[in-house]
Amino acid sequence: MLWGFLIILLAGGVFLVSILTDGMEIATVYKQMGFGGAVGLLVGMAVFVYVAGLVYGMSTPNGRKTLLGLGVLTILLGLACIMYWPELRTVLTFLPSKEDVPALPFIGLPIIGTGALMCKLGSLKD
């Protein structure tokens, strides 16, 4: 299942790069494949490290305390994304504006959900 997920990420990366850089030369295709593979590999590694951290964090009492603390910080980060999007955009100028994509500040909702999951997993008792 992990390899299937990584292959899907690789294919998605190649497809995304092919959309971003329209060109039919063979060198361009190989560049797209390499960049898509790198994107897929990095996202797959990030998912693996995140899940491994959750599993390791649940295995010890100190790990559960850490998960609980990281969950609270992640919830606060999600709330900050929702509440302070215009201020974030002034610092990070590459972010799109709220007028361009009205629902964009609600990217904080999945971040809040991730923090809630970490809090739940960190609060489990032996």
C-alpha positions as CSV (number, residue, x, y, z in Angstrom):
1,M,0.0,0.0,0.0
2,L,2.9,2.4,0.8
3,W,4.4,1.8,-2.6
4,G,1.1,2.3,-4.4
5,F,0.8,5.6,-2.5
6,L,4.3,6.7,-3.5
7,I,3.6,5.7,-7.2
8,I,0.5,7.8,-7.1
9,L,2.4,10.7,-5.7
10,L,5.1,10.3,-8.4
11,A,2.5,10.3,-11.1
12,G,0.7,13.3,-9.7
13,G,4.0,15.2,-9.5
14,V,4.8,14.4,-13.1
15,F,1.3,15.4,-14.2
16,L,1.5,18.7,-12.2
17,V,4.9,19.6,-13.6
18,S,3.7,18.8,-17.1
19,I,0.8,21.2,-16.6
20,L,3.1,23.9,-15.2
21,T,5.7,23.6,-18.0
22,D,4.1,23.1,-21.4
23,G,6.8,21.7,-23.7
24,M,7.1,18.7,-26.0
25,E,10.9,18.4,-26.2
26,I,12.3,15.2,-24.9
27,A,14.6,17.0,-22.5
28,T,11.6,18.8,-21.1
29,V,9.8,15.6,-20.5
30,Y,12.8,14.1,-18.7
31,K,13.0,17.3,-16.6
32,Q,9.4,17.0,-15.7
33,M,9.8,13.3,-14.8
34,G,12.8,14.1,-12.6
35,F,11.1,17.0,-10.8
36,G,7.9,15.1,-10.4
37,G,9.8,12.1,-8.9
38,A,11.5,14.5,-6.5
39,V,8.2,16.0,-5.4
40,G,6.6,12.6,-5.0
41,L,9.6,11.3,-3.0
42,L,9.7,14.3,-0.7
43,V,5.9,14.2,0.0
44,G,6.1,10.5,0.6
45,M,9.0,10.9,3.0
46,A,7.1,13.6,4.8
47,V,4.1,11.4,5.2
48,F,6.2,8.5,6.4
49,V,8.1,10.7,9.0
50,Y,4.8,12.1,10.2
51,V,3.1,8.7,10.7
52,A,6.3,7.3,12.3
53,G,6.4,10.2,14.7
54,L,2.8,9.6,15.7
55,V,3.4,5.9,16.3
56,Y,6.6,6.6,18.2
57,G,4.9,9.3,20.2
58,M,2.1,7.1,21.3
59,S,4.5,4.4,22.6
60,T,5.9,6.3,25.6
61,P,4.4,8.6,28.3
62,N,6.8,11.4,27.3
63,G,6.0,10.9,23.7
64,R,2.3,11.3,24.5
65,K,3.0,14.5,26.3
66,T,5.0,15.8,23.3
67,L,2.1,14.8,21.0
68,L,-0.4,16.7,23.2
69,G,1.8,19.8,23.2
70,L,2.4,19.6,19.5
71,G,-1.3,19.2,18.9
72,V,-2.1,22.3,20.9
73,L,0.5,24.3,18.9
74,T,-0.9,22.9,15.6
75,I,-4.4,24.0,16.6
76,L,-3.1,27.5,17.4
77,L,-1.3,27.6,14.0
78,G,-4.6,26.6,12.2
79,L,-6.5,29.3,14.1
80,A,-3.8,31.8,13.2
81,C,-4.1,30.9,9.5
82,I,-7.8,31.5,9.6
83,M,-7.8,34.7,11.7
84,Y,-4.6,36.4,10.4
85,W,-4.5,35.6,6.7
86,P,-4.1,39.2,5.5
87,E,-1.2,39.8,7.9
88,L,0.4,36.5,6.9
89,R,0.2,37.6,3.3
90,T,2.0,40.8,4.0
91,V,5.0,38.8,5.3
92,L,4.8,35.9,2.8
93,T,4.1,37.8,-0.4
94,F,3.9,34.7,-2.6
95,L,0.6,33.7,-0.9
96,P,-2.5,34.5,-3.0
97,S,-4.8,37.3,-1.6
98,K,-8.1,36.6,0.0
99,E,-9.9,38.4,-2.9
100,D,-8.3,36.0,-5.5
101,V,-9.4,32.9,-3.6
102,P,-12.0,33.7,-1.0
103,A,-11.9,30.3,0.7
104,L,-8.1,30.2,1.0
105,P,-7.8,31.2,4.7
106,F,-9.9,28.1,5.6
107,I,-6.8,26.1,4.8
108,G,-6.5,26.3,8.6
109,L,-9.3,23.8,9.1
110,P,-7.3,20.7,8.1
111,I,-4.4,22.0,10.2
112,I,-6.8,22.3,13.2
113,G,-8.0,18.7,12.5
114,T,-4.5,17.4,12.4
115,G,-3.8,19.2,15.8
116,A,-7.0,17.7,17.2
117,L,-5.8,14.2,16.1
118,M,-2.5,14.8,17.8
119,C,-4.2,15.9,21.0
120,K,-6.4,12.9,21.0
121,L,-3.5,10.5,20.4
122,G,-1.5,12.2,23.0
123,S,-4.2,12.0,25.7
124,L,-4.6,8.2,25.5
125,K,-3.7,6.4,28.7
126,D,-2.0,3.0,29.1
